[in-house]
Amino acid sequence: MNKLLSPLFLLYKLWVGFVFWISLLLLFPAFWILMQRKSWCKHAFKLKRFWSQLFQVLLFCPVKSQWLGEKPEPPYVIASNHSSYVDTVFFYSVFSDYFLFIGKSELLKWPLFGAFFKYMDIPVARENLRDSYKALRKAHNAIKHGECIAIYPEGTVPLDSPRMGNFKNGAFRLAIEEQVPILPVTWTTNYRIFSDPSTPFIPSYPQMSRAVIHPAISTKGMTEADIGALRKQVFEAIDSAIPEAYRRTN
């Protein structure tokens, strides 16, 4: 059956890419203006939320959020699995609290989208210690100003998504050093909306995008020695909501 439907899967992937780039192109002049001053960035964030809602409508993929606990007061660190390239846009439909994404510096090279990481979000080049330190300082300063931080601890979309890859320590070190809660998030269906674009005929079709937001984990009293335990706790929370066939242990 999948072989018969594979041309439709390809057409839908092309539609996702078309919607992403055309909608971003149309909104980009407003984004560009709003990102020129730090004081205007919260208006750019509201525009990102509008973009996310428009994205849902045009992809026929409404976002449904399931909160398993109370939302903490900002600032906090959001740690999420990275199951698909649509995760980032849909994030803005789930969280109304202002947040900054930490993402790999390669995103700076993306046309239009890279401007978010140049003027608003936080790019990090892990192989460059100086750039990594600057990114970490920006994240700490954002939290000190009451802003939230969103991170994909895997660092990229795993090739066998939705099965998760190993987590890096950055999100957990940041939360512990600032003594702010960490909020685990699981995207459970996005991998079926837009799977790996290098495999164009793999099933990809419109459906509800589901996000499970787990109870916040307090870092009060934790130290650097607790990073590994916190990483494991967050991994297990996120993994618990992934389809059973794809779960694993860290």
N, CA, C and O of each residue as an XYZ file, in Angstrom:
1000
protein
N       0.824     -1.210      0.000
C       0.000      0.000      0.000
C       0.859      1.260      0.000
O       0.570      2.224     -0.710
N       1.934      1.239      0.818
C       2.811      2.404      0.872
C       3.434      2.726     -0.490
O       3.635      3.890     -0.839
N       3.740      1.649     -1.264
C       4.321      1.882     -2.584
C       3.329      2.575     -3.508
O       3.712      3.420     -4.317
N       2.054      2.217     -3.387
C       1.028      2.845     -4.215
C       0.829      4.305     -3.838
O       0.541      5.149     -4.686
N       0.990      4.586     -2.539
C       0.754      5.946     -2.046
C       2.006      6.815     -2.067
O       1.922      8.015     -1.805
N       3.166      6.232     -2.374
C       4.420      6.986     -2.279
C       4.432      8.286     -3.092
O       5.020      9.263     -2.631
N       3.808      8.349     -4.287
C       3.771      9.648     -4.982
C       3.010     10.713     -4.195
O       3.352     11.894     -4.241
N       1.965     10.278     -3.466
C       1.214     11.236     -2.636
C       2.058     11.708     -1.457
O       1.991     12.874     -1.068
N       2.854     10.799     -0.887
C       3.751     11.193      0.204
C       4.738     12.253     -0.283
O       5.000     13.238      0.407
N       5.275     12.038     -1.469
C       6.217     13.003     -2.036
C       5.538     14.342     -2.277
O       6.114     15.387     -1.975
N       4.334     14.331     -2.812
C       3.607     15.579     -3.078
C       3.349     16.336     -1.780
O       3.449     17.562     -1.739
N       3.017     15.598     -0.718
C       2.752     16.279      0.560
C       4.038     16.886      1.122
O       4.013     17.993      1.661
N       5.155     16.175      1.000
C       6.426     16.749      1.460
C       6.759     18.023      0.688
O       7.237     19.000      1.265
N       6.505     18.006     -0.611
C       6.744     19.206     -1.417
C       5.826     20.334     -0.971
O       6.223     21.499     -0.953
N       4.596     19.981     -0.612
C       3.651     20.994     -0.125
C       4.135     21.599      1.196
O       4.054     22.811      1.393
N       4.634     20.757      2.095
C       5.164     21.259      3.372
C       6.297     22.250      3.119
O       6.327     23.331      3.707
N       7.226     21.878      2.245
C       8.338     22.780      1.937
C       7.866     24.071      1.302
O       8.370     25.147      1.622
N       6.894     23.969      0.398
C       6.344     25.158     -0.262
C       5.702     26.097      0.756
O       5.944     27.304      0.733
N       4.881     25.539      1.652
C       4.204     26.357      2.659
C       5.215     27.027      3.579
O       5.086     28.207      3.906
N       6.228     26.260      3.993
C       7.240     26.820      4.897
C       7.922     28.037      4.271
O       7.964     29.111      4.871
N       8.453     27.860      3.062
C       9.258     28.928      2.466
C       8.416     30.100      1.974
O       8.834     31.249      2.117
N       7.243     29.846      1.401
C       6.418     30.945      0.902
C       5.834     31.758      2.055
O       5.830     32.988      2.003
N       5.343     31.082      3.093
C       4.801     31.811      4.238
C       5.892     32.617      4.935
O       5.657     33.751      5.352
N       7.088     32.035      5.063
C       8.197     32.766      5.675
C       8.608     33.956      4.818
O       8.905     35.028      5.345
N       8.627     33.775      3.509
C       8.988     34.861      2.604
C       7.997     36.025      2.725
O       8.404     37.186      2.743
N       6.715     35.718      2.805
C       5.696     36.764      2.887
C       5.751     37.513      4.219
O       5.499     38.717      4.272
N       6.077     36.801      5.283
C       6.116     37.417      6.610
C       7.470     38.025      6.945
O       7.596     38.782      7.907
N       8.485     37.692      6.148
C       9.847     38.069      6.520
C      10.063     39.578      6.642
O      10.774     39.988      7.559
N       9.496     40.438      5.777
C       9.713     41.883      5.978
C       9.302     42.351      7.370
O       9.996     43.160      7.987
N       8.169     41.839      7.866
C       7.729     42.213      9.217
C       8.672     41.630     10.261
O       9.025     42.312     11.224
N       9.085     40.374     10.084
C      10.057     39.781     11.008
C      11.344     40.609     11.043
O      11.880     40.891     12.114
N      11.823     40.988      9.877
C      13.091     41.721      9.787
C      13.023     43.032     10.573
O      13.951     43.370     11.308
N      11.942     43.752     10.417
C      11.784     45.024     11.132
C      11.734     44.790     12.636
O      12.388     45.498     13.402
N      10.955     43.796     13.058
C      10.750     43.565     14.493
C      11.977     43.015     15.202
O      12.074     43.100     16.427
N      12.923     42.449     14.441
C      14.125     41.905     15.071
C      15.272     42.908     15.143
O      16.348     42.582     15.643
N      15.054     44.115     14.652
C      16.137     45.092     14.638
C      16.404     45.710     16.005
O      17.476     46.269     16.237
N      15.440     45.612     16.903
C      15.633     46.105     18.264
C      15.235     45.017     19.252
O      14.232     44.328     19.069
N      16.032     44.877     20.294
C      15.749     43.861     21.310
C      14.363     44.072     21.906
O      13.656     43.103     22.184
N      13.973     45.311     22.102
C      12.674     45.607     22.718
C      11.503     45.226     21.824
O      10.369     45.126     22.293
N      11.773     45.012     20.530
C      10.704     44.633     19.602
C      10.607     43.121     19.404
O       9.677     42.635     18.760
N      11.564     42.382     19.955
C      11.617     40.937     19.669
C      10.397     40.188     20.199
O      10.016     39.156     19.647
N       9.783     40.700     21.263
C       8.596     40.023     21.768
C       7.428     40.161     20.795
O       6.526     39.323     20.772
N       7.451     41.222     19.996
C       6.444     41.340     18.934
C       6.759     40.361     17.804
O       5.854     39.806     17.182
N       8.047     40.155     17.546
C       8.443     39.148     16.560
C       8.016     37.763     17.027
O       7.615     36.929     16.215
N       8.101     37.514     18.341
C       7.664     36.233     18.895
C       6.165     36.027     18.661
O       5.733     34.926     18.320
N       5.379     37.087     18.844
C       3.937     36.987     18.584
C       3.667     36.696     17.110
O       2.734     35.969     16.771
N       4.486     37.267     16.247
C       4.340     36.987     14.822
C       4.711     35.535     14.521
O       4.105     34.905     13.654
N       5.699     35.009     15.230
C       6.035     33.591     15.071
C       4.856     32.717     15.472
O       4.611     31.686     14.847
N       4.125     33.116     16.506
C       2.944     32.351     16.923
C       1.867     32.384     15.836
O       1.200     31.381     15.581
N       1.708     33.540     15.204
C       0.761     33.635     14.100
C       1.206     32.734     12.940
O       0.396     32.032     12.334
N       2.509     32.772     12.648
C       3.067     31.928     11.581
C       2.793     30.462     11.872
O       2.421     29.708     10.973
N       2.975     30.054     13.124
C       2.741     28.674     13.512
C       1.280     28.278     13.303
O       0.989     27.183     12.822
N       0.368     29.172     13.665
C      -1.054     28.879     13.484
C      -1.415     28.797     11.997
O      -2.213     27.953     11.590
N      -0.822     29.676     11.199
C      -1.043     29.640      9.755
C      -0.502     28.329      9.175
O      -1.124     27.716      8.307
N       0.647     27.919      9.662
C       1.286     26.675      9.232
C       0.364     25.480      9.473
O       0.212     24.616      8.609
N      -0.248     25.443     10.656
C      -1.175     24.364     10.979
C      -2.323     24.284      9.981
O      -2.679     23.207      9.503
N      -2.893     25.444      9.680
C      -4.057     25.493      8.789
C      -3.679     25.012      7.387
O      -4.384     24.201      6.785
N      -2.555     25.524      6.878
C      -2.169     25.207      5.505
C      -1.660     23.771      5.339
O      -1.723     23.211      4.244
N      -1.161     23.184      6.419
C      -0.704     21.788      6.358
C      -1.796     20.811      6.760
O      -1.609     19.599      6.660
N      -2.955     21.334      7.221
C      -4.055     20.491      7.691
C      -3.614     19.661      8.891
O      -3.962     18.487      9.019
N      -2.839     20.300      9.768
C      -2.266     19.603     10.929
C      -2.484     20.430     12.195
O      -1.571     21.140     12.617
N      -3.656     20.361     12.810
C      -3.854     21.090     14.059
C      -2.939     20.559     15.153
O      -2.652     19.364     15.205
N      -2.484     21.449     16.025
C      -1.615     21.063     17.135
C      -2.458     20.877     18.390
O      -3.232     21.757     18.768
N      -2.299     19.725     19.027
C      -2.987     19.450     20.281
C      -1.955     19.260     21.380
O      -1.061     18.422     21.261
N      -2.075     20.032     22.445
C      -1.136     19.959     23.569
C      -1.783     19.222     24.732
O      -2.929     19.493     25.089
N      -1.051     18.300     25.314
C      -1.512     17.573     26.500
C      -0.566     17.886     27.656
O       0.575     17.426     27.688
N      -1.059     18.668     28.592
C      -0.247     19.057     29.746
C      -0.476     18.055     30.873
O      -1.607     17.883     31.328
N       0.581     17.397     31.324
C       0.478     16.414     32.392
C       0.735     17.030     33.765
O       0.588     16.360     34.787
N       1.114     18.290     33.787
C       1.366     18.990     35.044
C       1.105     20.471     34.857
O       0.685     20.906     33.784
N       1.350     21.236     35.890
C       1.161     22.683     35.827
C       2.336     23.335     35.101
O       3.483     22.913     35.249
N       2.039     24.351     34.327
C       3.111     25.102     33.665
C       3.837     25.952     34.701
O       3.193     26.697     35.439
N       5.158     25.858     34.771
C       5.897     26.676     35.735
C       5.913     28.144     35.314
O       5.687     28.476     34.151
N       6.178     28.991     36.259
C       6.348     30.404     35.941
C       7.702     30.601     35.257
O       8.684     29.967     35.643
N       7.764     31.465     34.254
C       9.070     31.744     33.620
C      10.030     32.357     34.641
O       9.603     33.008     35.595
N      11.328     32.143     34.430
C      11.951     31.427     33.315
C      12.079     29.936     33.601
O      12.122     29.511     34.756
N      12.138     29.155     32.537
C      12.375     27.728     32.633
C      13.042     27.272     31.332
O      13.074     28.003     30.342
N      13.569     26.053     31.359
C      14.222     25.479     30.185
C      13.317     24.393     29.617
O      12.890     23.495     30.342
N      13.027     24.476     28.328
C      12.229     23.466     27.637
C      13.186     22.499     26.950
O      14.039     22.915     26.166
N      13.043     21.203     27.245
C      13.866     20.171     26.595
C      12.932     19.244     25.836
O      12.047     18.628     26.429
N      13.126     19.144     24.525
C      12.203     18.402     23.684
C      12.928     17.410     22.786
O      14.071     17.635     22.388
N      12.244     16.297     22.470
C      12.757     15.438     21.405
C      12.642     16.190     20.080
O      11.820     17.095     19.938
N      13.472     15.806     19.120
C      13.458     16.464     17.798
C      13.103     15.391     16.776
O      13.975     14.684     16.272
N      11.812     15.280     16.478
C      11.328     14.174     15.658
C      11.154     14.535     14.196
O      11.061     13.650     13.345
N      11.108     15.844     13.888
C      10.786     16.278     12.528
C      11.197     17.736     12.365
O      11.374     18.457     13.347
N      11.346     18.163     11.108
C      11.685     19.555     10.846
C      10.507     20.496     11.079
O      10.689     21.713     11.054
N       9.307     19.967     11.303
C       8.171     20.849     11.607
C       8.059     21.148     13.096
O       7.266     22.003     13.492
N       8.835     20.462     13.927
C       8.751     20.670     15.379
C       8.888     22.142     15.754
O       8.105     22.673     16.541
N       9.890     22.783     15.180
C      10.242     24.143     15.599
C       9.104     25.124     15.345
O       8.797     25.941     16.213
N       8.478     25.064     14.184
C       7.380     25.994     13.896
C       6.186     25.698     14.801
O       5.549     26.622     15.306
N       5.883     24.429     15.007
C       4.733     24.077     15.843
C       4.949     24.444     17.309
O       3.979     24.623     18.045
N       6.199     24.559     17.743
C       6.502     24.921     19.127
C       5.781     26.204     19.542
O       5.327     26.334     20.678
N       5.686     27.141     18.610
C       5.113     28.450     18.944
C       3.608     28.391     19.151
O       3.016     29.354     19.640
N       2.978     27.280     18.788
C       1.558     27.101     19.075
C       1.337     26.514     20.465
O       0.232     26.588     21.002
N       2.372     25.938     21.043
C       2.254     25.277     22.345
C       2.577     26.229     23.487
O       1.917     26.200     24.525
N       3.593     27.076     23.302
C       4.074     27.936     24.395
C       3.822     29.406     24.085
O       4.288     29.937     23.077
N       3.081     30.045     24.969
C       2.845     31.484     24.823
C       3.890     32.300     25.568
O       4.065     33.483     25.278
N       4.592     31.687     26.529
C       5.683     32.388     27.219
C       6.829     32.608     26.233
O       7.197     31.708     25.478
N       7.378     33.802     26.253
C       8.478     34.145     25.352
C       9.664     33.218     25.597
O      10.097     33.041     26.735
N      10.183     32.633     24.531
C      11.356     31.774     24.660
C      12.281     31.965     23.468
O      11.875     32.427     22.402
N      13.543     31.594     23.685
C      14.565     31.617     22.646
C      15.014     30.186     22.373
O      15.207     29.399     23.300
N      15.177     29.860     21.111
C      15.714     28.553     20.753
C      17.241     28.601     20.768
O      17.841     29.588     20.342
N      17.861     27.535     21.258
C      19.284     27.304     21.048
C      19.395     26.261     19.936
O      18.854     25.161     20.054
N      20.094     26.608     18.861
C      20.205     25.704     17.719
C      21.606     25.703     17.149
O      22.405     26.593     17.442
N      21.900     24.719     16.347
C      23.235     24.587     15.768
C      23.518     25.756     14.830
O      22.616     26.247     14.153
N      24.769     26.198     14.793
C      25.152     27.391     14.039
C      24.924     27.235     12.537
O      24.856     28.235     11.822
N      24.805     26.008     12.049
C      24.543     25.799     10.618
C      23.243     26.466     10.178
O      23.066     26.773      8.999
N      22.333     26.691     11.132
C      21.059     27.335     10.806
C      21.252     28.776     10.348
O      20.386     29.332      9.672
N      22.373     29.382     10.708
C      22.667     30.741     10.256
C      22.773     30.808      8.730
O      22.581     31.872      8.141
N      23.076     29.683      8.094
C      23.252     29.650      6.641
C      21.935     29.464      5.894
O      21.887     29.595      4.671
N      20.873     29.158      6.627
C      19.584     28.961      5.974
C      19.054     30.299      5.474
O      19.078     31.274      6.225
N      18.583     30.382      4.251
C      17.974     31.635      3.765
C      16.781     32.024      4.635
O      15.970     31.171      4.998
N      16.676     33.288      4.963
C      15.571     33.855      5.739
C      15.531     33.303      7.163
O      15.643     34.071      8.119
N      15.376     32.001      7.323
C      15.247     31.397      8.643
C      16.483     31.663      9.501
O      16.379     31.800     10.720
N      17.645     31.736      8.864
C      18.876     31.993      9.605
C      18.879     33.325     10.326
O      19.605     33.499     11.305
N      18.065     34.283      9.849
C      18.009     35.598     10.495
C      17.492     35.499     11.924
O      17.875     36.301     12.775
N      16.627     34.527     12.199
C      16.136     34.354     13.569
C      17.289     34.075     14.517
O      17.324     34.590     15.634
N      18.240     33.249     14.061
C      19.366     32.889     14.922
C      20.456     33.958     14.923
O      21.321     33.964     15.799
N      20.416     34.847     13.960
C      21.378     35.944     13.950
C      20.935     37.089     14.858
O      21.763     37.714     15.520
N      19.630     37.365     14.890
C      19.141     38.547     15.596
C      18.311     38.243     16.835
O      18.087     39.137     17.652
N      17.847     37.001     17.000
C      16.873     36.748     18.066
C      17.227     35.517     18.886
O      17.427     35.613     20.096
N      17.306     34.365     18.239
C      17.596     33.120     18.949
C      19.103     32.963     19.166
O      19.866     33.906     18.959
N      19.525     31.773     19.582
C      20.920     31.584     20.010
C      21.573     30.459     19.214
O      21.276     29.288     19.448
N      22.465     30.798     18.270
C      23.200     29.750     17.550
C      24.408     29.292     18.367
O      25.017     30.078     19.093
N      24.740     28.018     18.238
C      25.907     27.520     18.958
C      26.721     26.627     18.028
O      26.189     25.715     17.396
N      28.013     26.905     17.958
C      28.951     26.065     17.195
C      29.694     25.206     18.212
O      30.621     25.681     18.868
N      29.297     23.966     18.342
C      29.839     23.121     19.413
C      31.332     22.854     19.250
O      32.032     22.604     20.231
N      31.819     22.908     18.008
C      33.237     22.616     17.795
C      34.123     23.817     18.109
O      35.348     23.694     18.138
N      33.506     24.986     18.345
C      34.244     26.205     18.628
C      33.990     26.607     20.077
O      32.890     27.043     20.418
N      34.994     26.461     20.922
C      34.809     26.710     22.356
C      34.414     28.161     22.637
O      33.594     28.429     23.514
N      35.008     29.096     21.883
C      34.690     30.507     22.109
C      33.232     30.806     21.766
O      32.540     31.490     22.520
N      32.766     30.288     20.619
C      31.374     30.509     20.225
C      30.411     29.810     21.178
O      29.336     30.331     21.477
N      30.800     28.632     21.651
C      29.951     27.909     22.602
C      29.811     28.701     23.895
O      28.731     28.761     24.483
N      30.911     29.306     24.334
C      30.884     30.102     25.560
C      29.988     31.330     25.388
O      29.230     31.679     26.292
N      30.077     31.981     24.234
C      29.240     33.151     23.961
C      27.763     32.771     23.936
O      26.919     33.501     24.457
N      27.454     31.627     23.328
C      26.064     31.177     23.278
C      25.547     30.871     24.678
O      24.407     31.193     25.013
N      26.399     30.243     25.496
C      26.002     29.920     26.862
C      25.758     31.194     27.666
O      24.803     31.268     28.439
N      26.616     32.195     27.486
C      26.423     33.469     28.187
C      25.102     34.122     27.792
O      24.391     34.665     28.638
N      24.777     34.064     26.491
C      23.523     34.663     26.028
C      22.328     33.938     26.641
O      21.335     34.567     27.006
N      22.428     32.618     26.753
C      21.344     31.846     27.352
C      21.188     32.192     28.831
O      20.069     32.355     29.316
N      22.310     32.304     29.550
C      22.251     32.677     30.962
C      21.637     34.075     31.120
O      20.806     34.288     32.002
N      22.037     35.012     30.282
C      21.505     36.369     30.369
C      20.006     36.395     30.087
O      19.258     37.137     30.725
N      19.570     35.570     29.117
C      18.139     35.512     28.801
C      17.345     35.041     30.017
O      16.308     35.617     30.344
N      17.827     33.999     30.685
C      17.136     33.478     31.865
C      17.120     34.518     32.977
O      16.110     34.674     33.664
N      18.229     35.230     33.161
C      18.284     36.265     34.194
C      17.281     37.384     33.917
O      16.856     38.076     34.842
N      16.898     37.566     32.642
C      15.894     38.570     32.275
C      14.491     37.978     32.203
O      13.572     38.601     31.671
N      14.335     36.777     32.738
C      13.007     36.171     32.817
C      12.549     35.476     31.557
O      11.370     35.144     31.433
N      13.467     35.244     30.597
C      13.097     34.597     29.338
C      13.381     33.093     29.404
O      14.327     32.657     30.059
N      12.562     32.326     28.727
C      12.733     30.872     28.693
C      13.675     30.474     27.554
O      13.895     31.235     26.612
N      14.213     29.284     27.665
C      15.121     28.730     26.650
C      14.570     27.384     26.193
O      14.156     26.568     27.018
N      14.565     27.150     24.885
C      14.140     25.860     24.330
C      15.330     25.196     23.641
O      16.045     25.825     22.862
N      15.526     23.928     23.941
C      16.672     23.187     23.409
C      16.219     21.784     22.988
O      15.391     21.156     23.647
N      16.784     21.315     21.877
C      16.674     19.900     21.513
C      17.945     19.219     22.021
O      18.993     19.365     21.392
N      17.895     18.489     23.124
C      19.127     17.906     23.670
C      19.818     16.921     22.725
O      21.015     16.670     22.868
N      19.075     16.356     21.754
C      19.702     15.460     20.782
C      20.598     16.226     19.817
O      21.560     15.675     19.283
N      20.275     17.504     19.595
C      21.074     18.349     18.717
C      20.656     18.316     17.259
O      21.010     19.218     16.500
N      19.908     17.295     16.847
C      19.486     17.161     15.459
C      18.333     16.171     15.397
O      17.992     15.550     16.404
N      17.731     16.020     14.217
C      16.696     15.005     14.016
C      17.389     13.666     13.763
O      18.107     13.537     12.772
N      17.197     12.674     14.620
C      17.862     11.377     14.410
C      17.404     10.710     13.111
O      16.264     10.893     12.685
N      18.282      9.950     12.495
C      17.949      9.268     11.250
C      16.832      8.245     11.443
O      16.065      7.979     10.518
N      16.741      7.668     12.653
C      15.689      6.690     12.913
C      14.591      7.280     13.797
O      13.984      6.571     14.598
N      14.338      8.596     13.644
C      13.251      9.243     14.365
C      11.948      8.479     14.118
O      11.708      8.024     12.999
N      11.094      8.330     15.153
C      11.068      9.056     16.418
C      11.899      8.449     17.545
O      11.873      8.955     18.667
N      12.634      7.377     17.267
C      13.540      6.857     18.301
C      14.579      7.934     18.600
O      15.191      8.484     17.684
N      14.777      8.233     19.878
C      15.650      9.342     20.237
C      17.123      8.967     20.208
O      17.502      7.819     20.440
N      17.937      9.970     19.916
C      19.377      9.823     20.027
C      19.822     10.187     21.431
O      19.003     10.580     22.261
N      21.104     10.061     21.700
C      21.638     10.411     23.011
C      21.514     11.908     23.268
O      21.599     12.715     22.342
N      21.315     12.266     24.521
C      21.195     13.665     24.917
C      22.569     14.238     25.252
O      23.419     13.569     25.839
N      22.759     15.496     24.862
C      23.938     16.245     25.287
C      23.613     16.967     26.592
O      22.447     17.051     26.977
N      24.624     17.483     27.269
C      24.445     18.003     28.628
C      24.008     19.461     28.719
O      23.617     19.914     29.795
N      24.067     20.215     27.602
C      23.893     21.659     27.684
C      22.626     22.115     28.368
O      22.684     22.999     29.223
N      21.477     21.544     28.025
C      20.204     21.979     28.611
C      20.189     21.763     30.115
O      19.646     22.580     30.859
N      20.778     20.674     30.560
C      20.720     20.299     31.970
C      21.716     21.105     32.798
O      21.434     21.481     33.936
N      22.873     21.363     32.219
C      23.838     22.233     32.895
C      23.269     23.645     33.063
O      23.408     24.255     34.123
N      22.627     24.157     32.005
C      22.045     25.493     32.054
C      20.968     25.578     33.133
O      20.959     26.521     33.924
N      20.063     24.603     33.170
C      18.980     24.623     34.152
C      19.508     24.547     35.577
O      19.007     25.231     36.469
N      20.530     23.708     35.789
C      21.087     23.563     37.135
C      21.835     24.829     37.547
O      21.673     25.306     38.670
N      22.647     25.370     36.652
C      23.418     26.565     37.001
C      22.509     27.748     37.315
O      22.837     28.569     38.172
N      21.374     27.842     36.632
C      20.443     28.943     36.893
C      19.368     28.570     37.906
O      18.566     29.415     38.306
N      19.350     27.287     38.327
C      18.368     26.811     39.299
C      16.937     27.097     38.854
O      16.110     27.575     39.631
N      16.665     26.792     37.580
C      15.310     26.965     37.041
C      14.758     25.598     36.649
O      15.533     24.676     36.393
N      13.435     25.448     36.597
C      12.849     24.152     36.238
C      13.161     23.783     34.793
O      13.419     24.642     33.949
N      13.132     22.498     34.540
C      13.269     22.013     33.169
C      11.972     21.302     32.794
O      11.451     20.492     33.561
N      11.462     21.615     31.614
C      10.143     21.138     31.189
C      10.315     20.166     30.015
O      10.619     20.604     28.906
N      10.127     18.859     30.233
C      10.278     17.893     29.139
C       9.059     17.916     28.210
O       7.921     18.006     28.670
N       9.310     17.832     26.907
C       8.245     17.846     25.900
C       8.475     16.702     24.910
O       9.600     16.471     24.466
N       7.402     15.993     24.573
C       7.475     14.924     23.572
C       6.551     15.244     22.406
O       5.346     15.425     22.583
N       7.133     15.311     21.211
C       6.329     15.355     19.984
C       6.111     13.910     19.549
O       7.073     13.181     19.302
N       4.840     13.492     19.455
C       4.562     12.073     19.243
C       4.167     11.717     17.817
O       4.225     10.541     17.455
N       3.771     12.677     16.996
C       3.285     12.344     15.646
C       3.964     13.129     14.533
O       3.737     12.833     13.359
N       4.777     14.105     14.857
C       5.354     14.963     13.810
C       6.218     14.200     12.816
O       6.341     14.606     11.660
N       6.816     13.097     13.257
C       7.669     12.321     12.341
C       6.858     11.735     11.188
O       7.415     11.400     10.142
N       5.530     11.608     11.379
C       4.684     11.098     10.300
C       4.155     12.227      9.404
O       3.671     11.977      8.300
N       4.254     13.472      9.895
C       3.818     14.618      9.086
C       4.890     14.977      8.065
O       4.605     15.189      6.887
N       6.139     15.042      8.549
C       7.236     15.387      7.643
C       8.462     14.612      8.073
O       9.214     15.049      8.945
N       8.658     13.465      7.459
C       9.793     12.621      7.798
C      11.043     13.120      7.073
O      11.018     14.164      6.422
N      12.108     12.378      7.190
C      13.405     12.778      6.619
C      13.247     13.167      5.139
O      12.865     12.324      4.328
N      13.536     14.435      4.769
C      13.369     14.857      3.374
C      14.288     14.131      2.395
O      14.055     14.172      1.187
N      15.324     13.469      2.897
C      16.205     12.712      2.004
C      15.595     11.368      1.599
O      16.134     10.662      0.747
N      14.460     11.024      2.225
C      13.730      9.802      1.869
C      12.322     10.217      1.428
O      11.370     10.059      2.191
N      12.181     10.740      0.216
C      10.945     11.399     -0.207
C       9.720     10.504     -0.279
O       8.600     11.012     -0.254
N       9.890      9.187     -0.368
C       8.734      8.312     -0.546
C       8.303      7.609      0.747
O       7.389      6.784      0.733
N       8.964      7.938      1.861
C       8.555      7.402      3.155
C       7.227      8.064      3.543
O       7.036      9.246      3.257
N       6.292      7.325      4.196
C       4.988      7.904      4.539
C       5.079      9.265      5.210
O       5.812      9.454      6.180
N       4.317     10.207      4.670
C       4.287     11.588      5.164
C       2.929     12.151      4.768
O       2.615     12.250      3.582
N       2.122     12.519      5.761
C       0.755     12.918      5.435
C       0.179     13.783      6.557
O       0.693     13.760      7.675
N      -0.890     14.551      6.274
C      -1.468     15.449      7.286
C      -2.192     14.677      8.379
O      -2.867     13.682      8.118
N      -2.039     15.154      9.601
C      -2.715     14.582     10.765
C      -2.515     15.529     11.935
O      -1.835     16.547     11.803
N      -3.097     15.203     13.070
C      -2.932     16.056     14.245
C      -1.497     15.970     14.765
O      -0.936     14.882     14.897
N      -0.920     17.121     15.053
C       0.391     17.184     15.686
C       0.182     17.179     17.200
O      -0.453     18.081     17.745
N       0.710     16.177     17.864
C       0.481     16.025     19.305
C       1.753     16.305     20.105
O       2.823     15.772     19.812
N       1.609     17.143     21.110
C       2.717     17.457     22.020
C       2.311     17.088     23.439
O       1.272     17.528     23.931
N       3.128     16.287     24.086
C       2.915     15.944     25.496
C       3.895     16.757     26.317
O       5.108     16.641     26.141
N       3.368     17.586     27.223
C       4.220     18.404     28.090
C       4.212     17.771     29.471
O       3.192     17.781     30.161
N       5.326     17.232     29.865
C       5.435     16.490     31.114
C       5.557     17.450     32.306
O       5.850     18.630     32.118
N       5.338     16.956     33.513
C       5.510     17.818     34.689
C       6.925     18.402     34.748
O       7.907     17.725     34.444
N       7.001     19.660     35.144
C       8.299     20.324     35.258
C       9.140     19.644     36.343
O       8.617     19.168     37.351
N      10.437     19.613     36.113
C      11.374     19.017     37.065
C      12.178     20.140     37.718
O      12.871     20.896     37.037
N      12.080     20.238     39.013
C      12.814     21.279     39.736
C      14.306     20.954     39.790
O      14.697     19.793     39.911
N      15.125     21.993     39.699
C      16.574     21.806     39.832
C      17.095     22.456     41.117
O      18.305     22.562     41.318
N      16.184     22.885     41.972
C      16.602     23.539     43.212
C      17.505     22.623     44.028
O      17.155     21.478     44.315
N      18.666     23.142     44.394
C      19.612     22.380     45.204
C      20.497     21.440     44.409
O      21.405     20.834     44.977
N      20.258     21.299     43.102
C      21.110     20.433     42.295
C      22.437     21.119     42.000
O      22.529     22.346     41.976
N      23.454     20.310     41.780
C      24.780     20.805     41.442
C      25.250     20.128     40.147
O      24.538     19.316     39.556
N      26.450     20.482     39.732
C      26.998     19.909     38.508
C      27.058     18.386     38.580
O      26.963     17.707     37.557
N      27.216     17.860     39.775
C      27.284     16.410     39.944
C      25.960     15.730     39.598
O      25.919     14.516     39.396
N      24.879     16.506     39.530
C      23.556     15.936     39.259
C      23.177     15.992     37.780
O      22.080     15.569     37.416
N      24.054     16.502     36.924
C      23.705     16.659     35.502
C      23.315     15.323     34.875
O      22.307     15.242     34.172
N      24.091     14.292     35.119
C      23.804     12.990     34.525
C      22.459     12.428     34.968
O      21.704     11.888     34.160
N      22.169     12.560     36.250
C      20.894     12.053     36.771
C      19.720     12.842     36.198
O      18.685     12.264     35.865
N      19.877     14.156     36.082
C      18.821     14.991     35.519
C      18.614     14.655     34.045
O      17.478     14.549     33.584
N      19.696     14.489     33.316
C      19.603     14.129     31.901
C      18.823     12.817     31.734
O      17.968     12.703     30.856
N      19.123     11.847     32.574
C      18.442     10.545     32.513
C      16.958     10.698     32.851
O      16.106     10.088     32.205
N      16.654     11.503     33.852
C      15.261     11.694     34.262
C      14.446     12.344     33.145
O      13.315     11.936     32.878
N      15.023     13.356     32.496
C      14.325     14.046     31.408
C      14.180     13.116     30.209
O      13.122     13.068     29.582
N      15.235     12.383     29.892
C      15.183     11.433     28.771
C      14.045     10.435     28.979
O      13.259     10.181     28.066
N      13.964      9.878     30.171
C      12.942      8.868     30.446
C      11.537      9.462     30.375
O      10.606      8.801     29.916
N      11.382     10.702     30.827
C      10.073     11.356     30.748
C       9.646     11.533     29.294
O       8.519     11.194     28.932
N      10.542     12.061     28.459
C      10.219     12.285     27.044
C       9.983     10.952     26.342
O       9.041     10.817     25.562
N      10.830      9.976     26.616
C      10.748      8.670     25.952
C       9.448      7.947     26.291
O       8.957      7.149     25.493
N       8.888      8.220     27.468
C       7.688      7.505     27.924
C       6.476      7.789     27.045
O       5.536      6.994     27.031
N       6.472      8.900     26.312
C       5.324      9.261     25.475
C       5.550      8.952     24.000
O       4.642      9.127     23.187
N       6.736      8.501     23.649
C       7.023      8.122     22.259
C       6.331      6.787     21.966
O       6.252      5.937     22.853
N       5.825      6.582     20.738
C       5.208      5.291     20.422
C       6.065      4.115     20.912
O       7.281      4.104     20.719
N       5.432      3.146     21.533
C       6.142      2.090     22.264
C       7.206      1.379     21.429
O       8.262      1.019     21.949
N       6.940      1.177     20.161
C       7.884      0.444     19.315
C       9.208      1.175     19.142
O      10.206      0.574     18.745
N       9.216      2.487     19.443
C      10.414      3.297     19.221
C      11.094      3.728     20.522
O      12.056      4.495     20.482
N      10.622      3.262     21.655
C      11.226      3.687     22.913
C      12.561      2.992     23.123
O      12.826      1.921     22.576
N      13.398      3.641     23.939
C      14.693      3.063     24.263
C      15.114      3.580     25.619
O      14.427      4.423     26.195
N      16.214      3.101     26.138
C      16.745      3.584     27.410
C      18.029      4.317     27.125
O      18.754      3.972     26.193
N      18.322      5.344     27.934
C      19.518      6.173     27.711
C      20.769      5.467     28.216
O      21.869      6.012     28.114
